[in-house]
Amino acid sequence: MVKIATNKTLRYCEESNLLEILYEKIASFFAITITNKVSFKLIVFSFFFTHFSFSQNTHNIGGRRVEIVNAGSLKSATDIADGAKRLIGNVQFKQDNVLMFCDSAYFYKNNSLDAFGHIHIQQDDSLHMYGDFLNYDGNTKKAILTKNVVVDKGDMHLTTDVLNYDVSKSIGYYTTPGRIINRDNILTSDHGYYFSKANDFHFKKNVVLTNPQFVINCDTMKYNTQSKITYFVGPTTIKSKNNLIYCEDGYYDTFKDQSRFSKNSYIISGEQKMIGDSLYYDRKKGVGRAVKNVQIIDTAQNINITGMRAIHYELTATSIITENALLTQIYDKDTLYLHADTLKSVGEVRDSTKSKAVDTTKKMQKLFAYHKVKFFKRDLQGKCDSLYYTNEDSTMKLFRNPTIWSDVNQLTGDSITIFVGKKSIKAIELRGSAFIVSEEDSIMYNQVRGKYMKGFFKDDKLARINVRGNGQTIYYVEEKEEIKAVNRTDCTDLNIYLKENEMDRITFITKPESTLFPIDLVALKDFKLKDFSWRIKQRPKDEKDIFNWN
């Protein structure tokens, strides 16, 4: 075994074969015969020491010297390169804070080396690199590790086929597929850069980060093994059991399970899709937030909700939208537009441990609209302070001064319930001071009043109204398209039949008290029932007008 100290001195030489070989080579070179081999061995030893010291000095050109610390044997390899040496067996090199181990190596006078078998590079005590082959330039301090490459730094483990590593800058990169294991995270990519001092990885092409809770696919990613934060650029998808996230820029804290996404970002959770300029997501809490140009799409109900801010709670399948909140629901032949200060949607609640819903018999879908509610549909418009909708029985309930307009008819009450069919409105229910008004002209109004009313629609038009409790009517009688009289009737219960949204006939169920007044003999301003209110100025004219509350 040959051990070489770092102070350029040869400490000892235990293998006599090495001296014998040197003796034979030098004797042959000088063509001399010396009988006293012992004396000549001393000459050889002196020559070897001088030659080796000179070689070590030449290796220092362009950078700090690579030192040979240990080798089983050392031989000349001038057939490989001028001044090259062949080291075999437990070979060890050192340069500054870097140790290099291998089975064998060629060491060149330009301060570089090629190493083979069981390569191990140790930088300080924190970084270890392994491979089958190594090319190292001591002047530039750059290493190329090939075949079965492994990088180990504490809880980070990298494997690849080719690794380029800059020892002075502690930067490495690979251009062959690599795999990194960092605790619960497994990351693969075609190309990667490793910044050891900053604990940063940069990845390109076919990047996949696999975590027990999710999988990230992207084109470009930056990952810090210490903070466990992932940054991504370009098309990125994050899939889990509960949702799918897409973005083209953002970050994910894999330790805290918190993230931000931007550029065409959205989250799909069940049958709901949330879109926004910026999305924030807390996976542990199951809470997502969206800011600016927010959109929530419910494919099951054909509902689209937009606004400027939104928050979604996965555990309760609840979304809240504010600032210019707008709901759009598409029917076969028409579209409903609804605006409010705040919209809240409650979807289907799912068990996080199962793929099926908790309630497998029915889907629960609810919508709450708070303050300054207005909606527009070609055949129906409305206004109220707050609104509630559920698809359990397909009903929409309006509260606080609710008003509905259907063609020429205005419907009001203390509360209003609308029964929605698959394609259109089926019925409408008015409770407490229920009132229906239609205008004949600016001073003549057909009126129906009662405690409770239910109107039925046919082909999107109001066809029949049932009045129950304290029924009262005022309607104007036409003859040859000219109004001749006005009729006032008091009857507890009655049914009104309409044709083309206009009053056609009335059926009085209990004994009515009715009076017919000739139009010329009455003061028309007096023909208004209690609680009469004509709110035509509040009626939205189109989908844009629902934002105009005043």
C-alpha positions as CSV (number, residue, x, y, z in Angstrom):
1,M,0.0,0.0,0.0
2,V,1.1,3.5,-0.8
3,K,0.1,6.5,1.4
4,I,1.0,9.9,0.3
5,A,0.9,12.8,2.8
6,T,-0.5,16.2,1.8
7,N,2.9,18.0,2.5
8,K,4.5,16.4,-0.6
9,T,6.5,13.8,1.4
10,L,6.3,10.1,1.0
11,R,5.8,8.7,4.5
12,Y,6.4,5.0,3.8
13,C,6.4,2.3,1.2
14,E,5.4,-1.1,2.3
15,E,5.3,-2.9,-1.0
16,S,8.8,-3.7,-2.2
17,N,7.5,-4.7,-5.6
18,L,6.9,-1.0,-6.4
19,L,10.6,-0.2,-5.7
20,E,11.7,-3.3,-7.6
21,I,9.7,-2.2,-10.6
22,L,11.2,1.3,-10.4
23,Y,14.7,-0.2,-10.0
24,E,14.3,-2.3,-13.1
25,K,12.9,0.6,-15.2
26,I,15.6,3.1,-14.3
27,A,18.4,0.5,-14.6
28,S,17.1,-0.4,-18.1
29,F,16.8,3.3,-19.0
30,F,20.4,4.1,-18.0
31,A,21.7,0.7,-19.3
32,I,23.9,0.2,-16.3
33,T,24.5,-2.8,-14.0
34,I,24.8,-2.3,-10.3
35,T,25.4,-5.2,-8.1
36,N,24.6,-3.5,-4.8
37,K,20.8,-3.4,-5.1
38,V,20.4,-1.9,-1.7
39,S,22.4,1.2,-2.6
40,F,20.6,1.5,-5.9
41,K,17.2,1.3,-4.2
42,L,18.2,4.4,-2.2
43,I,19.0,6.1,-5.5
44,V,15.6,5.0,-6.9
45,F,13.8,6.2,-3.7
46,S,15.4,9.6,-4.0
47,F,14.5,9.8,-7.8
48,F,10.9,8.8,-7.1
49,F,10.6,11.4,-4.3
50,T,12.0,14.1,-6.5
51,H,9.9,13.1,-9.5
52,F,6.7,12.8,-7.5
53,S,7.3,16.2,-5.9
54,F,7.7,17.8,-9.3
55,S,4.6,16.1,-10.6
56,Q,2.6,17.4,-7.6
57,N,3.7,20.9,-8.3
58,T,2.7,20.8,-12.0
59,H,-0.8,19.8,-11.0
60,N,-1.3,23.2,-9.4
61,I,-1.5,25.0,-12.7
62,G,-4.7,27.0,-13.0
63,G,-6.1,26.1,-9.5
64,R,-5.4,24.5,-6.2
65,R,-3.6,21.2,-6.2
66,V,-5.5,17.9,-6.1
67,E,-3.8,15.8,-3.5
68,I,-3.4,12.0,-3.5
69,V,-4.2,10.9,0.0
70,N,-4.2,7.1,-0.4
71,A,-3.7,4.3,-3.0
72,G,-3.0,0.6,-2.9
73,S,-0.5,1.0,-5.7
74,L,0.7,3.8,-8.0
75,K,2.1,3.2,-11.5
76,S,3.2,5.3,-14.4
77,A,0.6,5.5,-17.2
78,T,2.4,7.4,-19.9
79,D,0.7,5.2,-22.5
80,I,-2.6,7.0,-21.5
81,A,-1.2,10.5,-21.3
82,D,2.1,12.3,-20.7
83,G,2.8,12.3,-17.0
84,A,-0.3,10.3,-16.2
85,K,-0.3,7.9,-13.2
86,R,-2.4,4.8,-12.5
87,L,-3.7,4.4,-9.0
88,I,-5.4,1.2,-7.9
89,G,-7.0,0.0,-4.7
90,N,-8.7,2.2,-2.0
91,V,-7.8,5.4,-3.9
92,Q,-8.5,8.7,-2.2
93,F,-8.0,12.3,-3.4
94,K,-8.5,15.6,-1.6
95,Q,-9.0,19.2,-2.7
96,D,-9.9,21.8,-0.2
97,N,-13.1,20.6,1.6
98,V,-13.8,17.8,-0.9
99,L,-12.8,14.2,-0.6
100,M,-13.0,11.7,-3.5
101,F,-12.9,7.9,-3.2
102,C,-12.7,5.2,-5.9
103,D,-11.5,1.8,-6.7
104,S,-9.0,3.0,-9.4
105,A,-8.1,6.2,-11.2
106,Y,-5.9,7.9,-13.8
107,F,-4.3,11.1,-12.4
108,Y,-3.0,13.6,-15.0
109,K,-0.4,16.3,-14.6
110,N,-2.9,19.0,-15.6
111,N,-4.6,18.6,-12.2
112,S,-7.4,16.4,-13.5
113,L,-8.4,12.7,-13.0
114,D,-10.6,9.9,-14.3
115,A,-11.9,7.6,-11.5
116,F,-13.6,4.2,-11.8
117,G,-15.7,2.0,-9.5
118,H,-17.5,2.9,-6.3
119,I,-17.1,6.6,-6.7
120,H,-17.8,8.6,-3.6
121,I,-17.4,12.4,-3.3
122,Q,-17.8,14.0,0.1
123,Q,-18.1,17.8,0.4
124,D,-17.9,18.9,4.1
125,D,-20.0,16.5,6.1
126,S,-23.4,17.3,4.6
127,L,-23.2,16.2,0.9
128,H,-22.3,12.8,-0.5
129,M,-22.3,11.8,-4.2
130,Y,-21.9,8.4,-5.6
131,G,-21.5,6.8,-9.1
132,D,-19.5,4.4,-11.3
133,F,-17.4,6.9,-13.2
134,L,-15.9,10.3,-12.4
135,N,-14.1,12.9,-14.5
136,Y,-12.8,15.7,-12.3
137,D,-10.9,18.9,-13.3
138,G,-9.1,20.3,-10.3
139,N,-8.5,23.7,-12.0
140,T,-12.2,24.4,-12.6
141,K,-13.3,22.2,-9.8
142,K,-16.0,20.7,-12.0
143,A,-17.0,17.0,-11.8
144,I,-18.9,14.8,-14.1
145,L,-20.4,11.7,-12.4
146,T,-21.9,9.0,-14.7
147,K,-23.9,5.8,-14.3
148,N,-25.8,4.9,-11.1
149,V,-25.4,8.4,-9.8
150,V,-26.7,9.1,-6.3
151,V,-26.7,12.4,-4.4
152,D,-27.4,12.2,-0.7
153,K,-27.9,15.2,1.5
154,G,-29.6,14.4,4.7
155,D,-33.3,13.9,3.9
156,M,-32.7,14.5,0.2
157,H,-31.9,11.6,-2.1
158,L,-31.2,12.1,-5.9
159,T,-30.6,9.4,-8.5
160,T,-29.8,10.0,-12.2
161,D,-27.4,8.7,-14.9
162,V,-25.2,11.8,-15.5
163,L,-24.5,14.6,-13.0
164,N,-22.4,17.6,-13.6
165,Y,-21.3,19.3,-10.4
166,D,-19.4,22.5,-9.7
167,V,-17.6,21.9,-6.5
168,S,-16.6,25.6,-5.9
169,K,-20.2,26.8,-6.3
170,S,-22.0,23.7,-5.0
171,I,-24.2,23.6,-8.1
172,G,-25.1,20.4,-10.0
173,Y,-27.2,19.7,-13.0
174,Y,-28.5,16.6,-14.9
175,T,-29.8,16.3,-18.4
176,T,-30.9,12.7,-18.1
177,P,-34.1,11.7,-16.2
178,G,-33.6,12.2,-12.5
179,R,-35.5,11.1,-9.4
180,I,-35.5,12.9,-6.0
181,I,-36.9,11.6,-2.7
182,N,-37.4,14.2,0.0
183,R,-39.3,12.6,2.9
184,D,-42.9,12.2,1.6
185,N,-42.2,13.8,-1.7
186,I,-40.9,12.0,-4.8
187,L,-40.0,14.2,-7.8
188,T,-39.0,13.1,-11.3
189,S,-37.9,15.2,-14.3
190,D,-35.9,15.1,-17.5
191,H,-33.6,17.9,-16.5
192,G,-32.6,19.4,-13.2
193,Y,-30.3,21.9,-11.5
194,Y,-29.3,21.5,-7.8
195,F,-28.0,24.5,-5.7
196,S,-26.6,22.8,-2.7
197,K,-25.9,25.8,-0.5
198,A,-29.5,27.2,-1.0
199,N,-31.1,23.7,-1.0
200,D,-32.8,24.6,-4.2
201,F,-33.8,22.4,-7.2
202,H,-34.8,23.7,-10.6
203,F,-36.5,21.2,-12.9
204,K,-37.5,21.2,-16.6
205,K,-39.5,18.9,-18.8
206,N,-42.0,16.2,-17.6
207,V,-41.8,17.3,-14.0
208,V,-43.8,15.2,-11.6
209,L,-44.0,15.7,-7.8
210,T,-45.8,12.9,-6.0
211,N,-47.1,13.3,-2.5
212,P,-49.3,10.9,-0.5
213,Q,-52.1,13.5,-0.8
214,F,-51.6,14.9,-4.4
215,V,-49.6,14.7,-7.6
216,I,-48.2,17.7,-9.4
217,N,-47.5,17.7,-13.2
218,C,-45.8,20.7,-14.8
219,D,-43.1,21.8,-17.3
220,T,-40.9,24.0,-15.0
221,M,-40.6,23.7,-11.2
222,K,-38.4,25.1,-8.4
223,Y,-38.3,23.1,-5.2
224,N,-36.6,23.9,-1.9
225,T,-35.8,20.7,0.1
226,Q,-35.5,22.7,3.4
227,S,-38.7,24.8,3.2
228,K,-40.6,22.1,1.2
229,I,-42.0,24.9,-1.0
230,T,-42.6,24.2,-4.7
231,Y,-42.8,27.0,-7.3
232,F,-44.0,26.2,-10.8
233,V,-44.2,28.1,-14.1
234,G,-46.1,27.0,-17.2
235,P,-49.0,24.6,-17.5
236,T,-49.4,22.8,-14.1
237,T,-52.0,20.4,-12.7
238,I,-52.3,19.2,-9.1
239,K,-54.6,16.2,-8.6
240,S,-55.9,14.8,-5.4
241,K,-58.9,12.7,-4.3
242,N,-61.0,15.8,-3.6
243,N,-60.1,18.2,-6.4
244,L,-58.0,19.1,-9.4
245,I,-56.1,22.4,-9.6
246,Y,-54.7,24.0,-12.8
247,C,-52.5,27.1,-13.1
248,E,-49.6,28.5,-15.1
249,D,-47.8,30.2,-12.2
250,G,-47.8,29.7,-8.5
251,Y,-46.4,27.9,-5.4
252,Y,-47.3,25.1,-3.1
253,D,-46.0,24.7,0.5
254,T,-46.0,20.9,0.7
255,F,-45.3,21.1,4.5
256,K,-48.1,23.5,5.4
257,D,-50.4,22.3,2.5
258,Q,-50.9,26.0,1.5
259,S,-50.7,27.3,-2.0
260,R,-51.3,30.2,-4.4
261,F,-52.1,29.9,-8.1
262,S,-52.4,32.4,-11.0
263,K,-52.5,32.7,-14.8
264,N,-55.6,30.8,-16.1
265,S,-55.9,29.1,-12.7
266,Y,-58.9,27.1,-11.5
267,I,-60.0,24.4,-9.0
268,I,-62.4,21.6,-9.8
269,S,-64.1,20.1,-6.7
270,G,-66.8,17.6,-7.4
271,E,-69.2,19.2,-9.9
272,Q,-68.0,22.8,-9.1
273,K,-65.2,24.7,-10.9
274,M,-63.7,27.8,-9.3
275,I,-61.8,30.3,-11.6
276,G,-59.9,33.4,-10.6
277,D,-56.9,35.7,-11.5
278,S,-55.4,34.4,-8.2
279,L,-56.4,31.4,-6.2
280,Y,-55.3,30.5,-2.6
281,Y,-55.8,27.0,-1.3
282,D,-55.3,25.5,2.2
283,R,-55.6,21.7,1.7
284,K,-55.5,20.9,5.5
285,K,-58.5,23.1,6.1
286,G,-60.1,22.4,2.7
287,V,-60.5,26.2,2.0
288,G,-60.0,27.9,-1.3
289,R,-60.1,31.6,-2.1
290,A,-60.3,33.4,-5.4
291,V,-59.5,37.0,-6.2
292,K,-60.5,39.1,-9.2
293,N,-62.5,37.9,-12.2
294,V,-63.9,35.0,-10.1
295,Q,-66.1,32.4,-11.7
296,I,-67.8,29.3,-10.1
297,I,-69.3,26.8,-12.6
298,D,-71.7,24.1,-11.5
299,T,-72.0,21.7,-14.4
300,A,-74.8,19.7,-12.7
301,Q,-77.2,22.7,-12.4
302,N,-75.9,24.6,-15.5
303,I,-75.1,27.5,-13.1
304,N,-72.4,30.0,-13.5
305,I,-71.6,32.5,-10.7
306,T,-69.2,35.4,-11.2
307,G,-67.8,38.1,-8.9
308,M,-64.6,39.7,-7.7
309,R,-64.0,37.6,-4.6
310,A,-64.9,34.1,-3.6
311,I,-64.2,31.6,-0.9
312,H,-65.0,27.8,-1.0
313,Y,-65.2,25.4,1.9
314,E,-64.7,21.8,0.7
315,L,-66.0,20.1,3.9
316,T,-69.4,21.7,3.5
317,A,-69.2,22.3,-0.3
318,T,-70.0,25.9,0.3
319,S,-69.0,28.8,-1.9
320,I,-69.4,32.5,-1.1
321,I,-69.1,35.2,-3.8
322,T,-69.0,39.0,-3.3
323,E,-68.5,42.2,-5.3
324,N,-70.6,42.4,-8.5
325,A,-71.8,38.9,-7.8
326,L,-73.9,37.5,-10.7
327,L,-75.6,34.1,-11.1
328,T,-76.4,32.8,-14.6
329,Q,-78.5,29.7,-15.0
330,I,-79.1,28.3,-18.5
331,Y,-82.5,26.8,-19.4
332,D,-83.4,25.2,-22.8
333,K,-84.9,28.3,-24.2
334,D,-83.9,31.1,-21.8
335,T,-81.3,32.2,-19.3
336,L,-81.8,33.5,-15.7
337,Y,-79.6,36.3,-14.5
338,L,-79.5,37.1,-10.8
339,H,-77.5,39.7,-8.9
340,A,-77.0,40.4,-5.2
341,D,-74.4,41.8,-2.9
342,T,-73.5,38.3,-1.7
343,L,-74.2,34.9,-3.2
344,K,-73.7,31.7,-1.3
345,S,-73.8,28.3,-3.0
346,V,-74.0,25.0,-1.0
347,G,-73.3,21.9,-3.0
348,E,-73.2,18.2,-2.4
349,V,-71.4,17.3,0.8
350,R,-68.9,14.5,0.4
351,D,-67.3,12.1,2.8
352,S,-63.5,12.6,2.5
353,T,-62.9,8.9,3.1
354,K,-65.3,7.8,0.4
355,S,-65.9,8.6,-3.3
356,K,-69.7,8.6,-2.9
357,A,-71.7,11.4,-1.4
358,V,-72.9,11.1,2.2
359,D,-76.5,11.2,1.1
360,T,-76.7,8.9,-2.0
361,T,-80.4,9.3,-2.5
362,K,-80.5,13.0,-3.4
363,K,-78.1,15.8,-4.2
364,M,-78.5,18.9,-2.0
365,Q,-77.9,22.1,-3.8
366,K,-78.8,25.4,-2.2
367,L,-78.3,29.1,-3.2
368,F,-78.6,32.0,-0.8
369,A,-78.6,35.6,-2.1
370,Y,-78.3,38.4,0.4
371,H,-79.2,42.1,0.0
372,K,-80.4,44.0,-3.1
373,V,-81.4,40.9,-5.1
374,K,-82.6,41.4,-8.6
375,F,-83.0,38.9,-11.4
376,F,-84.0,38.9,-15.0
377,K,-85.5,36.2,-17.3
378,R,-87.4,37.0,-20.5
379,D,-90.6,35.7,-19.0
380,L,-90.0,36.5,-15.4
381,Q,-88.3,39.3,-13.5
382,G,-87.9,39.9,-9.7
383,K,-86.6,42.0,-6.9
384,C,-86.3,41.4,-3.1
385,D,-83.9,41.9,-0.2
386,S,-82.9,38.2,0.1
387,L,-83.5,34.9,-1.7
388,Y,-83.1,31.2,-1.0
389,Y,-83.1,28.4,-3.6
390,T,-82.9,24.6,-3.1
391,N,-83.1,21.8,-5.7
392,E,-84.4,19.4,-3.1
393,D,-87.9,20.6,-4.1
394,S,-86.8,23.1,-6.8
395,T,-88.1,26.1,-5.0
396,M,-87.0,29.7,-4.8
397,K,-88.1,31.8,-1.9
398,L,-88.0,35.6,-1.8
399,F,-88.1,37.7,1.4
400,R,-88.6,41.4,2.4
401,N,-90.7,43.4,-0.1
402,P,-90.5,40.8,-2.8
403,T,-91.8,41.7,-6.3
404,I,-92.3,39.5,-9.3
405,W,-93.2,40.6,-12.8
406,S,-94.6,38.2,-15.4
407,D,-95.5,39.8,-18.7
408,V,-98.1,42.5,-17.7
409,N,-98.6,41.2,-14.2
410,Q,-96.9,42.4,-11.0
411,L,-97.0,40.0,-8.1
412,T,-96.2,41.1,-4.5
413,G,-96.5,39.6,-1.0
414,D,-94.8,39.4,2.4
415,S,-93.0,36.4,0.9
416,I,-93.0,34.7,-2.5
417,T,-92.1,31.1,-3.4
418,I,-91.4,30.1,-7.0
419,F,-91.6,26.5,-8.0
420,V,-89.0,25.8,-10.8
421,G,-89.3,23.0,-13.3
422,K,-86.6,21.5,-15.4
423,K,-87.3,23.8,-18.3
424,S,-89.3,26.7,-16.9
425,I,-91.3,28.1,-14.0
426,K,-94.2,25.8,-12.9
427,A,-96.0,27.8,-10.2
428,I,-95.7,30.8,-7.9
429,E,-96.9,31.2,-4.3
430,L,-97.7,34.5,-2.5
431,R,-98.2,34.7,1.3
432,G,-99.4,37.6,3.5
433,S,-100.8,40.7,1.8
434,A,-100.6,38.9,-1.6
435,F,-101.3,41.2,-4.5
436,I,-101.5,40.9,-8.3
437,V,-101.7,44.1,-10.4
438,S,-101.8,44.7,-14.2
439,E,-102.1,48.1,-15.8
440,E,-104.9,49.1,-18.2
441,D,-103.6,52.6,-18.5
442,S,-101.9,55.1,-16.2
443,I,-104.8,55.4,-13.8
444,M,-106.7,52.1,-14.3
445,Y,-105.3,48.9,-12.7
446,N,-106.7,45.3,-12.6
447,Q,-106.1,44.1,-9.0
448,V,-106.4,40.9,-7.0
449,R,-105.8,40.8,-3.3
450,G,-105.8,38.0,-0.6
451,K,-104.0,36.3,2.2
452,Y,-102.7,33.5,0.1
453,M,-102.4,33.1,-3.7
454,K,-100.9,30.4,-5.9
455,G,-100.4,31.0,-9.6
456,F,-99.8,28.3,-12.2
457,F,-97.8,28.7,-15.4
458,K,-98.3,27.1,-18.8
459,D,-95.9,27.6,-21.7
460,D,-94.0,30.2,-19.5
461,K,-97.2,32.3,-19.1
462,L,-99.4,32.8,-16.0
463,A,-102.5,30.7,-16.7
464,R,-104.5,30.4,-13.4
465,I,-104.5,32.1,-10.0
466,N,-106.1,30.5,-6.9
467,V,-106.9,33.0,-4.1
468,R,-107.6,31.8,-0.6
469,G,-108.7,34.1,2.3
470,N,-110.1,37.6,2.1
471,G,-110.2,37.6,-1.6
472,Q,-110.8,40.9,-3.4
473,T,-110.8,41.9,-7.0
474,I,-111.0,45.0,-9.2
475,Y,-111.0,44.5,-12.9
476,Y,-112.1,46.7,-15.8
477,V,-114.7,45.4,-18.3
478,E,-114.1,46.0,-22.0
479,E,-116.6,46.0,-24.8
480,K,-115.4,46.3,-28.4
481,E,-111.9,47.2,-27.1
482,E,-113.4,50.1,-25.0
483,I,-113.5,50.1,-21.2
484,K,-117.2,50.5,-20.2
485,A,-117.2,49.5,-16.5
486,V,-115.2,48.5,-13.5
487,N,-116.1,45.6,-11.3
488,R,-115.3,45.2,-7.6
489,T,-115.8,41.9,-5.9
490,D,-115.2,40.6,-2.3
491,C,-115.1,36.8,-2.0
492,T,-113.1,34.7,0.4
493,D,-111.9,32.2,-2.1
494,L,-111.8,32.5,-5.9
495,N,-110.0,31.3,-9.0
496,I,-108.8,33.6,-11.8
497,Y,-108.1,32.3,-15.3
498,L,-105.9,34.2,-17.7
499,K,-105.4,34.2,-21.4
500,E,-102.2,35.5,-22.9
501,N,-101.4,36.8,-19.4
502,E,-104.6,38.9,-19.2
503,M,-107.6,38.2,-17.1
504,D,-110.1,36.1,-19.0
505,R,-112.7,35.0,-16.4
506,I,-113.1,34.6,-12.6
507,T,-114.7,31.7,-10.7
508,F,-116.1,32.7,-7.2
509,I,-116.0,29.7,-4.8
510,T,-117.9,31.2,-1.9
511,K,-120.8,33.7,-2.0
512,P,-119.4,36.9,-3.5
513,E,-120.3,40.5,-3.0
514,S,-119.9,42.1,-6.4
515,T,-120.7,45.6,-7.8
516,L,-120.4,46.8,-11.4
517,F,-119.8,50.5,-11.8
518,P,-120.2,52.4,-15.1
519,I,-116.8,53.9,-16.0
520,D,-118.4,57.4,-16.4
521,L,-119.9,57.5,-12.9
522,V,-116.8,56.7,-10.8
523,A,-113.7,58.4,-9.6
524,L,-111.0,56.0,-10.8
525,K,-108.4,57.1,-8.3
526,D,-110.6,55.6,-5.6
527,F,-110.5,52.1,-7.2
528,K,-107.4,50.9,-5.5
529,L,-107.3,48.0,-2.9
530,K,-105.5,48.2,0.4
531,D,-101.7,47.8,0.0
532,F,-101.8,48.8,-3.6
533,S,-98.3,49.6,-5.0
534,W,-97.3,49.9,-8.6
535,R,-93.5,49.3,-8.9
536,I,-92.9,49.4,-12.6
537,K,-89.8,51.7,-12.3
538,Q,-88.1,48.9,-10.2
539,R,-88.6,46.3,-12.9
540,P,-85.3,45.3,-14.6
541,K,-85.5,45.8,-18.4
542,D,-82.6,43.4,-19.2
543,E,-79.7,41.5,-17.6
544,K,-77.6,44.6,-17.3
545,D,-80.4,46.4,-15.4
546,I,-80.2,44.0,-12.5
547,F,-77.1,45.9,-11.2
548,N,-79.2,49.1,-10.9
549,W,-80.9,49.0,-7.5
550,N,-82.1,52.7,-7.5
